[in-house]
Structures are given as structure tokens and as C-alpha cells.
Amino acid sequence: MQTVIEPDERVSKELSMVIEAIANDPEGTAPVTLGVVRERLRQTLAGFAEAERVHSFGDEELLSAEVDALIDEYGEEALATELVSVKASEELSSVIETLLDERDEDVVPTLGEVREAMQAGLVARLVGAGRLEAEDEQALDAEIDALIERLGEDEPAENVLRYE
């Protein structure tokens, strides 16, 4: 029985990046479990001398400790990809924020409603106002569709906002 894992702030941005990189590796094996992530991090630590270590994601030793803590809680067979926090791009976050600003405070738009607003001209209006580039429109359509496919149309849009 798989344990349902909710992404939260306990999973660092760096570990999310590592998990995504492993999951997107065309030569990798599926599924990407916490055990697989731990093994890949150990290989990285063993593969580089201290003076030659390449830090593409951050300190691998800290990431290993973070993975070990997650394994203690969820087990080695837990799907690591469930831990990856999904966030919208800056451009899509701008679209979502605009929609939030235009709505009542009590009504939170869903990802499906964001897509509807985009199709109804919200992105074109933001392009016209100079807040987005015209060439972003196609990428934004693909991004909202991917988020809906992964999270569902009823997911509150503010859950994917990127705050940086």
C-alpha cells in the first residue's frame, strides 16, 4: 500500500530540483523512489573528491540527510516525485495574481478557471498592457494544461503561485 505524501515546506527547493532531474533523466529507471534518490546522491558523493565536488543542486551531504529523514518517515519505496512541490512560472503566476486581484477575496479561482480566463483573453490583455510578452502565450497555455493534467482542474490556483 502506497502512503500518500503531501508536498510541503519540509522538502527543500534543492531536493525538489534533484528529484525532478532524476525523474527527467532519459537513462533513469522508473519509478523514482526515495531509495533511488538516496542511491543517486551517494553515487555523487562517492564519485567526486572533496576538492573536485560539483555542486549543481547544493550540498549533497545535506540533501542526503534530508532524504534519509524522509525515508525514516515514509520508507524507501515511497515515490519521490510525490514530494516535488509544483509551482507555476513567473509569467503564469502573474496571470493567476491578476485573476485573484480581479475576483472577490472569498472566491479562489481553480486551475480550470484560470485556463478559461486565459482562453477568454486574459493573457492577450496582459500582453497589451506590457506585463507579458506575446511569445509567452503558447508556453502559458501548455503550462496551465500540464498543471491541470498533474493536479486537476479543481486545484486552487493560488496553491501553485511562485513567491520569489
Backbone as JSON Lines, residues from 0, in Angstrom:
{"i":0,"aa":"M","n":[0.84,-1.19,0.0],"ca":[0.0,0.0,0.0],"c":[0.88,1.24,0.0]}
{"i":1,"aa":"Q","n":[0.65,2.13,-0.96],"ca":[1.43,3.36,-1.06],"c":[0.92,4.39,-0.06]}
{"i":2,"aa":"T","n":[1.83,5.06,0.6],"ca":[1.49,6.13,1.51],"c":[1.31,7.4,0.7]}
{"i":3,"aa":"V","n":[0.22,8.12,0.96],"ca":[0.01,9.39,0.27],"c":[0.9,10.43,0.92]}
{"i":4,"aa":"I","n":[1.66,11.11,0.1],"ca":[2.6,12.12,0.58],"c":[2.16,13.47,0.06]}
{"i":5,"aa":"E","n":[2.0,14.4,0.95],"ca":[1.65,15.76,0.57],"c":[2.92,16.6,0.54]}
{"i":6,"aa":"P","n":[3.21,17.24,-0.61],"ca":[4.39,18.13,-0.65],"c":[4.19,19.27,0.34]}
{"i":7,"aa":"D","n":[5.21,19.6,1.05],"ca":[5.1,20.71,1.98],"c":[6.45,21.4,2.09]}
{"i":8,"aa":"E","n":[6.53,22.31,3.0],"ca":[7.73,23.13,3.13],"c":[8.9,22.35,3.74]}
{"i":9,"aa":"R","n":[8.69,21.11,4.19],"ca":[9.79,20.32,4.72],"c":[10.72,19.87,3.61]}
{"i":10,"aa":"V","n":[10.25,19.84,2.38],"ca":[11.07,19.42,1.24],"c":[11.69,20.67,0.64]}
{"i":11,"aa":"S","n":[13.0,20.72,0.68],"ca":[13.7,21.91,0.2],"c":[13.56,22.06,-1.31]}
{"i":12,"aa":"K","n":[13.75,23.29,-1.75],"ca":[13.74,23.56,-3.19],"c":[14.84,22.78,-3.89]}
{"i":13,"aa":"E","n":[16.0,22.67,-3.24],"ca":[17.12,21.95,-3.82],"c":[16.79,20.46,-4.0]}
{"i":14,"aa":"L","n":[16.16,19.85,-2.99],"ca":[15.81,18.44,-3.13],"c":[14.74,18.26,-4.2]}
{"i":15,"aa":"S","n":[13.8,19.17,-4.29],"ca":[12.81,19.11,-5.37],"c":[13.5,19.13,-6.73]}
{"i":16,"aa":"M","n":[14.53,19.97,-6.88],"ca":[15.27,20.05,-8.14],"c":[15.99,18.73,-8.43]}
{"i":17,"aa":"V","n":[16.57,18.11,-7.4],"ca":[17.26,16.84,-7.58],"c":[16.27,15.77,-8.03]}
{"i":18,"aa":"I","n":[15.13,15.7,-7.36],"ca":[14.13,14.69,-7.69],"c":[13.64,14.88,-9.12]}
{"i":19,"aa":"E","n":[13.35,16.12,-9.5],"ca":[12.91,16.4,-10.87],"c":[13.98,15.99,-11.88]}
{"i":20,"aa":"A","n":[15.24,16.29,-11.58],"ca":[16.33,15.93,-12.5],"c":[16.44,14.42,-12.66]}
{"i":21,"aa":"I","n":[16.32,13.68,-11.57],"ca":[16.38,12.22,-11.64],"c":[15.18,11.69,-12.41]}
{"i":22,"aa":"A","n":[14.01,12.23,-12.13],"ca":[12.79,11.78,-12.81],"c":[12.82,12.07,-14.3]}
{"i":23,"aa":"N","n":[13.47,13.16,-14.7],"ca":[13.52,13.56,-16.1],"c":[14.73,12.98,-16.84]}
{"i":24,"aa":"D","n":[15.58,12.22,-16.15],"ca":[16.75,11.62,-16.77],"c":[16.3,10.52,-17.73]}
{"i":25,"aa":"P","n":[16.56,10.68,-19.04],"ca":[16.1,9.68,-20.01],"c":[16.74,8.31,-19.81]}
{"i":26,"aa":"E","n":[17.88,8.26,-19.15],"ca":[18.55,6.99,-18.89],"c":[18.2,6.42,-17.52]}
{"i":27,"aa":"G","n":[17.36,7.13,-16.78],"ca":[16.99,6.7,-15.44],"c":[15.98,5.58,-15.44]}
{"i":28,"aa":"T","n":[15.78,5.03,-14.27],"ca":[14.8,3.96,-14.11],"c":[13.57,4.52,-13.43]}
{"i":29,"aa":"A","n":[12.44,3.95,-13.78],"ca":[11.2,4.38,-13.14],"c":[10.73,3.24,-12.27]}
{"i":30,"aa":"P","n":[10.05,3.46,-11.24],"ca":[9.7,4.73,-10.64],"c":[10.85,5.29,-9.79]}
{"i":31,"aa":"V","n":[10.81,6.58,-9.58],"ca":[11.83,7.24,-8.78],"c":[11.35,7.25,-7.32]}
{"i":32,"aa":"T","n":[11.92,6.35,-6.55],"ca":[11.57,6.25,-5.13],"c":[12.58,7.02,-4.3]}
{"i":33,"aa":"L","n":[12.28,7.18,-3.02],"ca":[13.23,7.84,-2.13],"c":[14.54,7.04,-2.05]}
{"i":34,"aa":"G","n":[14.44,5.72,-2.13],"ca":[15.65,4.89,-2.14],"c":[16.52,5.16,-3.36]}
{"i":35,"aa":"V","n":[15.9,5.36,-4.52],"ca":[16.64,5.68,-5.75],"c":[17.34,7.03,-5.59]}
{"i":36,"aa":"V","n":[16.63,8.01,-5.03],"ca":[17.22,9.34,-4.83],"c":[18.42,9.24,-3.89]}
{"i":37,"aa":"R","n":[18.27,8.49,-2.79],"ca":[19.37,8.34,-1.84],"c":[20.58,7.7,-2.52]}
{"i":38,"aa":"E","n":[20.34,6.66,-3.33],"ca":[21.44,5.98,-4.02],"c":[22.15,6.92,-5.0]}
{"i":39,"aa":"R","n":[21.39,7.72,-5.73],"ca":[22.0,8.67,-6.68],"c":[22.83,9.72,-5.95]}
{"i":40,"aa":"L","n":[22.35,10.18,-4.81],"ca":[23.12,11.15,-4.04],"c":[24.4,10.52,-3.49]}
{"i":41,"aa":"R","n":[24.32,9.27,-3.03],"ca":[25.51,8.58,-2.54],"c":[26.52,8.39,-3.66]}
{"i":42,"aa":"Q","n":[26.06,8.07,-4.86],"ca":[26.96,7.93,-6.01],"c":[27.66,9.24,-6.3]}
{"i":43,"aa":"T","n":[26.93,10.33,-6.19],"ca":[27.52,11.65,-6.42],"c":[28.6,11.94,-5.4]}
{"i":44,"aa":"L","n":[28.32,11.65,-4.12],"ca":[29.31,11.88,-3.07],"c":[30.55,11.01,-3.28]}
{"i":45,"aa":"A","n":[30.34,9.76,-3.65],"ca":[31.47,8.84,-3.83],"c":[32.24,9.15,-5.11]}
{"i":46,"aa":"G","n":[31.58,9.74,-6.09],"ca":[32.19,9.96,-7.39],"c":[33.11,11.15,-7.48]}
{"i":47,"aa":"F","n":[33.04,12.05,-6.54],"ca":[33.87,13.26,-6.6],"c":[34.7,13.41,-5.34]}
{"i":48,"aa":"A","n":[35.95,13.75,-5.52],"ca":[36.8,14.07,-4.37],"c":[36.3,15.39,-3.78]}
{"i":49,"aa":"E","n":[36.56,15.6,-2.51],"ca":[36.06,16.81,-1.82],"c":[36.45,18.09,-2.57]}
{"i":50,"aa":"A","n":[37.67,18.16,-3.04],"ca":[38.14,19.37,-3.72],"c":[37.54,19.53,-5.11]}
{"i":51,"aa":"E","n":[37.07,18.44,-5.71],"ca":[36.56,18.49,-7.07],"c":[35.04,18.4,-7.15]}
{"i":52,"aa":"R","n":[34.37,18.39,-6.03],"ca":[32.93,18.19,-6.0],"c":[32.21,19.27,-6.81]}
{"i":53,"aa":"V","n":[31.28,18.83,-7.61],"ca":[30.47,19.73,-8.41],"c":[29.14,19.92,-7.7]}
{"i":54,"aa":"H","n":[28.78,21.14,-7.44],"ca":[27.54,21.43,-6.72],"c":[26.5,21.99,-7.68]}
{"i":55,"aa":"S","n":[25.81,21.12,-8.37],"ca":[24.78,21.62,-9.27],"c":[23.45,21.84,-8.56]}
{"i":56,"aa":"F","n":[23.23,21.2,-7.44],"ca":[21.98,21.36,-6.72],"c":[22.18,21.88,-5.31]}
{"i":57,"aa":"G","n":[23.36,21.9,-4.8],"ca":[23.61,22.3,-3.42],"c":[24.47,21.25,-2.75]}
{"i":58,"aa":"D","n":[24.58,21.34,-1.46],"ca":[25.42,20.43,-0.7],"c":[24.77,19.05,-0.65]}
{"i":59,"aa":"E","n":[25.41,18.1,-1.32],"ca":[24.86,16.75,-1.42],"c":[24.73,16.07,-0.07]}
{"i":60,"aa":"E","n":[25.64,16.38,0.87],"ca":[25.55,15.77,2.2],"c":[24.29,16.23,2.93]}
{"i":61,"aa":"L","n":[23.95,17.5,2.81],"ca":[22.7,17.98,3.42],"c":[21.48,17.38,2.74]}
{"i":62,"aa":"L","n":[21.56,17.24,1.42],"ca":[20.45,16.62,0.69],"c":[20.3,15.16,1.09]}
{"i":63,"aa":"S","n":[21.43,14.47,1.29],"ca":[21.37,13.07,1.72],"c":[20.69,12.96,3.09]}
{"i":64,"aa":"A","n":[21.03,13.85,3.99],"ca":[20.41,13.84,5.31],"c":[18.91,14.11,5.2]}
{"i":65,"aa":"E","n":[18.53,15.01,4.3],"ca":[17.12,15.31,4.1],"c":[16.38,14.08,3.55]}
{"i":66,"aa":"V","n":[16.99,13.39,2.59],"ca":[16.38,12.18,2.03],"c":[16.28,11.1,3.1]}
{"i":67,"aa":"D","n":[17.34,10.94,3.92],"ca":[17.31,9.93,4.98],"c":[16.15,10.19,5.95]}
{"i":68,"aa":"A","n":[15.91,11.45,6.28],"ca":[14.8,11.78,7.18],"c":[13.46,11.43,6.53]}
{"i":69,"aa":"L","n":[13.33,11.67,5.25],"ca":[12.09,11.32,4.54],"c":[11.9,9.81,4.47]}
{"i":70,"aa":"I","n":[13.0,9.09,4.28],"ca":[12.93,7.62,4.25],"c":[12.5,7.1,5.61]}
{"i":71,"aa":"D","n":[13.03,7.69,6.69],"ca":[12.61,7.29,8.03],"c":[11.1,7.46,8.21]}
{"i":72,"aa":"E","n":[10.55,8.51,7.61],"ca":[9.12,8.79,7.77],"c":[8.24,7.98,6.81]}
{"i":73,"aa":"Y","n":[8.65,7.88,5.53],"ca":[7.79,7.29,4.51],"c":[8.27,5.94,3.96]}
{"i":74,"aa":"G","n":[9.54,5.6,4.16],"ca":[10.08,4.35,3.65],"c":[10.78,4.55,2.31]}
{"i":75,"aa":"E","n":[11.66,3.61,1.98],"ca":[12.46,3.69,0.75],"c":[11.62,3.58,-0.51]}
{"i":76,"aa":"E","n":[10.5,2.92,-0.45],"ca":[9.68,2.68,-1.64],"c":[8.69,3.8,-1.95]}
{"i":77,"aa":"A","n":[8.65,4.83,-1.11],"ca":[7.75,5.96,-1.37],"c":[8.2,6.67,-2.63]}
{"i":78,"aa":"L","n":[7.24,7.07,-3.45],"ca":[7.57,7.77,-4.7],"c":[8.08,9.18,-4.4]}
{"i":79,"aa":"A","n":[9.31,9.42,-4.78],"ca":[9.94,10.72,-4.52],"c":[9.26,11.84,-5.31]}
{"i":80,"aa":"T","n":[8.72,11.5,-6.48],"ca":[8.09,12.53,-7.3],"c":[6.86,13.12,-6.64]}
{"i":81,"aa":"E","n":[6.28,12.4,-5.68],"ca":[5.14,12.95,-4.94],"c":[5.55,14.05,-3.99]}
{"i":82,"aa":"L","n":[6.84,14.14,-3.71],"ca":[7.34,15.16,-2.8],"c":[7.65,16.48,-3.5]}
{"i":83,"aa":"V","n":[7.76,16.43,-4.81],"ca":[8.14,17.62,-5.57],"c":[7.0,18.62,-5.52]}
{"i":84,"aa":"S","n":[7.32,19.77,-5.05],"ca":[6.34,20.84,-4.97],"c":[6.2,21.47,-6.36]}
{"i":85,"aa":"V","n":[4.97,21.55,-6.85],"ca":[4.71,22.07,-8.19],"c":[4.39,23.56,-8.09]}
{"i":86,"aa":"K","n":[5.14,24.37,-8.82],"ca":[4.94,25.81,-8.82],"c":[4.84,26.32,-10.26]}
{"i":87,"aa":"A","n":[4.05,27.35,-10.43],"ca":[3.89,27.99,-11.74],"c":[5.11,28.85,-12.04]}
{"i":88,"aa":"S","n":[5.31,29.1,-13.33],"ca":[6.38,30.01,-13.74],"c":[6.03,31.42,-13.28]}
{"i":89,"aa":"E","n":[6.99,32.33,-13.38],"ca":[6.73,33.72,-13.01],"c":[5.61,34.31,-13.87]}
{"i":90,"aa":"E","n":[5.62,33.97,-15.17],"ca":[4.6,34.5,-16.07],"c":[3.21,33.98,-15.72]}
{"i":91,"aa":"L","n":[3.09,32.68,-15.47],"ca":[1.78,32.14,-15.1],"c":[1.36,32.63,-13.73]}
{"i":92,"aa":"S","n":[2.31,32.8,-12.83],"ca":[1.99,33.38,-11.52],"c":[1.42,34.78,-11.68]}
{"i":93,"aa":"S","n":[1.95,35.54,-12.63],"ca":[1.42,36.88,-12.9],"c":[-0.02,36.82,-13.4]}
{"i":94,"aa":"V","n":[-0.31,35.83,-14.26],"ca":[-1.67,35.64,-14.76],"c":[-2.61,35.3,-13.6]}
{"i":95,"aa":"I","n":[-2.18,34.37,-12.76],"ca":[-3.0,33.95,-11.62],"c":[-3.23,35.11,-10.66]}
{"i":96,"aa":"E","n":[-2.17,35.87,-10.36],"ca":[-2.3,37.01,-9.46],"c":[-3.27,38.04,-10.01]}
{"i":97,"aa":"T","n":[-3.23,38.27,-11.32],"ca":[-4.17,39.2,-11.94],"c":[-5.59,38.73,-11.75]}
{"i":98,"aa":"L","n":[-5.83,37.45,-11.97],"ca":[-7.16,36.89,-11.78],"c":[-7.6,36.97,-10.33]}
{"i":99,"aa":"L","n":[-6.69,36.71,-9.4],"ca":[-7.01,36.84,-7.97],"c":[-7.38,38.28,-7.62]}
{"i":100,"aa":"D","n":[-6.65,39.24,-8.17],"ca":[-6.93,40.65,-7.91],"c":[-8.28,41.09,-8.45]}
{"i":101,"aa":"E","n":[-8.72,40.45,-9.53],"ca":[-9.98,40.84,-10.18],"c":[-11.2,40.16,-9.56]}
{"i":102,"aa":"R","n":[-11.0,39.24,-8.65],"ca":[-12.09,38.47,-8.06],"c":[-12.34,38.9,-6.63]}
{"i":103,"aa":"D","n":[-13.51,38.48,-6.12],"ca":[-13.8,38.67,-4.7],"c":[-12.76,37.92,-3.89]}
{"i":104,"aa":"E","n":[-12.45,38.44,-2.71],"ca":[-11.47,37.8,-1.86],"c":[-11.89,36.4,-1.44]}
{"i":105,"aa":"D","n":[-13.19,36.16,-1.32],"ca":[-13.69,34.87,-0.85],"c":[-13.72,33.8,-1.93]}
{"i":106,"aa":"V","n":[-13.57,34.19,-3.2],"ca":[-13.66,33.24,-4.3],"c":[-12.26,33.01,-4.88]}
{"i":107,"aa":"V","n":[-11.73,31.82,-4.62],"ca":[-10.4,31.47,-5.11],"c":[-10.56,30.72,-6.43]}
{"i":108,"aa":"P","n":[-9.94,31.24,-7.51],"ca":[-10.08,30.55,-8.79],"c":[-9.33,29.22,-8.81]}
{"i":109,"aa":"T","n":[-9.86,28.28,-9.54],"ca":[-9.21,26.98,-9.72],"c":[-8.32,27.06,-10.97]}
{"i":110,"aa":"L","n":[-7.51,26.03,-11.16],"ca":[-6.68,25.98,-12.36],"c":[-7.55,25.95,-13.61]}
{"i":111,"aa":"G","n":[-8.69,25.26,-13.55],"ca":[-9.61,25.23,-14.69],"c":[-10.14,26.61,-15.01]}
{"i":112,"aa":"E","n":[-10.45,27.38,-13.98],"ca":[-10.95,28.74,-14.19],"c":[-9.86,29.66,-14.72]}
{"i":113,"aa":"V","n":[-8.62,29.42,-14.32],"ca":[-7.51,30.2,-14.87],"c":[-7.39,29.93,-16.37]}
{"i":114,"aa":"R","n":[-7.47,28.65,-16.75],"ca":[-7.4,28.31,-18.18],"c":[-8.54,28.98,-18.93]}
{"i":115,"aa":"E","n":[-9.76,28.94,-18.39],"ca":[-10.9,29.59,-19.04],"c":[-10.66,31.08,-19.22]}
{"i":116,"aa":"A","n":[-10.13,31.74,-18.18],"ca":[-9.86,33.17,-18.27],"c":[-8.78,33.46,-19.3]}
{"i":117,"aa":"M","n":[-7.79,32.58,-19.38],"ca":[-6.73,32.76,-20.37],"c":[-7.3,32.64,-21.78]}
{"i":118,"aa":"Q","n":[-8.17,31.66,-21.98],"ca":[-8.79,31.45,-23.29],"c":[-9.76,32.58,-23.63]}
{"i":119,"aa":"A","n":[-10.27,33.26,-22.6],"ca":[-11.21,34.36,-22.81],"c":[-10.5,35.7,-23.02]}
{"i":120,"aa":"G","n":[-9.16,35.7,-23.06],"ca":[-8.45,36.92,-23.39],"c":[-7.61,37.54,-22.29]}
{"i":121,"aa":"L","n":[-7.5,36.9,-21.14],"ca":[-6.71,37.48,-20.05],"c":[-5.25,37.64,-20.45]}
{"i":122,"aa":"V","n":[-4.67,36.64,-21.09],"ca":[-3.26,36.74,-21.49],"c":[-3.08,37.84,-22.53]}
{"i":123,"aa":"A","n":[-3.98,37.92,-23.5],"ca":[-3.9,38.97,-24.52],"c":[-3.96,40.35,-23.88]}
{"i":124,"aa":"R","n":[-4.82,40.49,-22.88],"ca":[-4.93,41.77,-22.18],"c":[-3.63,42.11,-21.45]}
{"i":125,"aa":"L","n":[-3.0,41.11,-20.84],"ca":[-1.73,41.35,-20.14],"c":[-0.6,41.65,-21.12]}
{"i":126,"aa":"V","n":[-0.64,41.03,-22.29],"ca":[0.34,41.34,-23.34],"c":[0.15,42.79,-23.78]}
{"i":127,"aa":"G","n":[-1.11,43.18,-24.0],"ca":[-1.41,44.55,-24.41],"c":[-0.99,45.58,-23.39]}
{"i":128,"aa":"A","n":[-1.05,45.21,-22.1],"ca":[-0.64,46.11,-21.03],"c":[0.86,46.1,-20.81]}
{"i":129,"aa":"G","n":[1.58,45.24,-21.56],"ca":[3.03,45.18,-21.42],"c":[3.52,44.35,-20.24]}
{"i":130,"aa":"R","n":[2.63,43.59,-19.61],"ca":[3.02,42.78,-18.45],"c":[3.54,41.41,-18.85]}
{"i":131,"aa":"L","n":[3.21,40.98,-20.08],"ca":[3.7,39.71,-20.61],"c":[4.14,39.93,-22.05]}
{"i":132,"aa":"E","n":[4.99,39.03,-22.54],"ca":[5.44,39.08,-23.92],"c":[4.49,38.24,-24.78]}
{"i":133,"aa":"A","n":[4.27,38.65,-26.02],"ca":[3.36,37.93,-26.92],"c":[3.8,36.48,-27.13]}
{"i":134,"aa":"E","n":[5.1,36.25,-27.18],"ca":[5.6,34.9,-27.42],"c":[5.4,33.97,-26.22]}
{"i":135,"aa":"D","n":[5.0,34.52,-25.06],"ca":[4.75,33.7,-23.87],"c":[3.4,32.98,-23.92]}
{"i":136,"aa":"E","n":[2.49,33.43,-24.77],"ca":[1.13,32.91,-24.75],"c":[1.05,31.4,-24.98]}
{"i":137,"aa":"Q","n":[1.75,30.9,-25.96],"ca":[1.7,29.47,-26.26],"c":[2.3,28.65,-25.11]}
{"i":138,"aa":"A","n":[3.41,29.12,-24.55],"ca":[4.04,28.42,-23.43],"c":[3.12,28.43,-22.2]}
{"i":139,"aa":"L","n":[2.4,29.53,-21.98],"ca":[1.48,29.61,-20.86],"c":[0.32,28.63,-21.02]}
{"i":140,"aa":"D","n":[-0.17,28.5,-22.23],"ca":[-1.25,27.53,-22.5],"c":[-0.77,26.12,-22.18]}
{"i":141,"aa":"A","n":[0.43,25.78,-22.62],"ca":[0.98,24.45,-22.37],"c":[1.22,24.23,-20.87]}
{"i":142,"aa":"E","n":[1.68,25.27,-20.19],"ca":[1.96,25.15,-18.76],"c":[0.69,24.94,-17.94]}
{"i":143,"aa":"I","n":[-0.36,25.71,-18.23],"ca":[-1.6,25.54,-17.46],"c":[-2.2,24.17,-17.75]}
{"i":144,"aa":"D","n":[-2.11,23.7,-18.99],"ca":[-2.61,22.36,-19.32],"c":[-1.84,21.28,-18.56]}
{"i":145,"aa":"A","n":[-0.52,21.44,-18.46],"ca":[0.3,20.46,-17.73],"c":[-0.03,20.46,-16.24]}
{"i":146,"aa":"L","n":[-0.26,21.65,-15.68],"ca":[-0.63,21.73,-14.27],"c":[-1.99,21.07,-14.02]}
{"i":147,"aa":"I","n":[-2.93,21.31,-14.93],"ca":[-4.25,20.7,-14.8],"c":[-4.16,19.19,-14.92]}
{"i":148,"aa":"E","n":[-3.33,18.72,-15.84],"ca":[-3.17,17.28,-16.01],"c":[-2.59,16.65,-14.74]}
{"i":149,"aa":"R","n":[-1.66,17.35,-14.11],"ca":[-0.99,16.8,-12.92],"c":[-1.82,16.97,-11.66]}
{"i":150,"aa":"L","n":[-2.48,18.13,-11.49],"ca":[-3.14,18.44,-10.23],"c":[-4.67,18.42,-10.3]}
{"i":151,"aa":"G","n":[-5.21,18.55,-11.5],"ca":[-6.66,18.57,-11.67],"c":[-7.21,19.97,-11.83]}
{"i":152,"aa":"E","n":[-8.34,20.08,-12.52],"ca":[-8.96,21.37,-12.79],"c":[-9.44,22.08,-11.53]}
{"i":153,"aa":"D","n":[-9.77,21.32,-10.5],"ca":[-10.34,21.9,-9.28],"c":[-9.3,22.36,-8.26]}
{"i":154,"aa":"E","n":[-8.02,22.2,-8.58],"ca":[-6.95,22.63,-7.68],"c":[-6.98,24.16,-7.56]}
{"i":155,"aa":"P","n":[-7.0,24.7,-6.33],"ca":[-6.94,26.16,-6.18],"c":[-5.67,26.72,-6.82]}
{"i":156,"aa":"A","n":[-5.84,27.71,-7.66],"ca":[-4.72,28.27,-8.41],"c":[-3.66,28.87,-7.5]}
{"i":157,"aa":"E","n":[-4.06,29.41,-6.37],"ca":[-3.08,30.04,-5.51],"c":[-2.09,29.03,-4.88]}
{"i":158,"aa":"N","n":[-2.43,27.74,-4.94],"ca":[-1.52,26.71,-4.42],"c":[-0.28,26.54,-5.28]}
{"i":159,"aa":"V","n":[-0.29,27.01,-6.52],"ca":[0.87,26.85,-7.39],"c":[1.61,28.17,-7.62]}
{"i":160,"aa":"L","n":[1.17,29.23,-6.95],"ca":[1.85,30.52,-7.12],"c":[3.3,30.42,-6.7]}
{"i":161,"aa":"R","n":[4.16,31.05,-7.47],"ca":[5.58,31.11,-7.17],"c":[5.86,32.43,-6.47]}
{"i":162,"aa":"Y","n":[6.38,32.32,-5.26],"ca":[6.74,33.52,-4.5],"c":[8.25,33.58,-4.4]}
{"i":163,"aa":"E","n":[8.87,34.45,-5.17],"ca":[10.34,34.59,-5.11],"c":[10.72,36.03,-5.09]}
